[in-house]
């Protein structure tokens, strides 16, 4: 069975859980999200994308 969830939904649930159960402040969640958007516009973006794709392949069991 394959379940397809949007990444935004998954990250939103993780952020909600961190705020609700771990006591993380909302401003910190917003700051981390904004830093992620800023980082995606730098020269590090291809390395981040490659690492993310490799991690997903490992989890899905589709790596070589």
MARBA-283470 format. One record per residue (C-alpha): residue in three letters; x, y, z. Coordinates in steps of 0.2 Angstrom, whole numbers, padded with zeros to 4 digits, always signed. Last residue first. Example, Ala and Ser with C-alpha at 12.3 -4.5 7.8 and 13.67 -1.06 7.14 Angstrom:
BEGIN
SER+0068-0005+0036;ALA+0062-0022+0039;
***
This chain:
BEGIN
UNK+0106+0004-0028;UNK+0093+0014-0018;UNK+0074+0009-0020;UNK+0071+0004-0002;UNK+0058+0018+0001;UNK+0068+0024+0016;UNK+0085+0023+0006;UNK+0077+0032-0009;UNK+0070+0046+0002;UNK+0087+0048+0010;UNK+0095+0049-0007;UNK+0082+0062-0013;UNK+0085+0073+0002;UNK+0104+0072+0000;UNK+0103+0077-0019;UNK+0091+0091-0015;UNK+0102+0098-0001;UNK+0117+0097-0012;UNK+0108+0106-0026;UNK+0102+0119-0014;UNK+0119+0123-0006;UNK+0123+0137-0019;UNK+0109+0147-0011;UNK+0090+0150-0014;UNK+0085+0134-0004;UNK+0094+0141+0011;UNK+0082+0156+0012;UNK+0067+0145+0011;UNK+0075+0134+0025;UNK+0079+0150+0035;UNK+0061+0155+0034;UNK+0055+0138+0040;UNK+0067+0138+0055;UNK+0061+0156+0060;UNK+0043+0151+0059;UNK+0046+0136+0070;UNK+0056+0147+0082;UNK+0042+0160+0082;UNK+0029+0147+0087;UNK+0039+0142+0103;UNK+0044+0124+0105;UNK+0035+0117+0121;UNK+0038+0099+0116;UNK+0020+0093+0115;UNK+0010+0106+0107;UNK+0024+0116+0098;UNK+0033+0101+0092;UNK+0018+0092+0088;UNK+0011+0106+0077;UNK+0028+0107+0068;UNK+0028+0089+0064;UNK+0010+0090+0058;UNK+0015+0105+0047;UNK+0030+0096+0040;UNK+0019+0081+0035;UNK+0006+0092+0027;UNK+0019+0103+0018;UNK+0027+0087+0011;UNK+0011+0082+0003;UNK+0005+0064+0007;UNK+0005+0049-0004;UNK+0002+0033+0004;UNK+0007+0017-0005;UNK+0000+0000+0000;
***
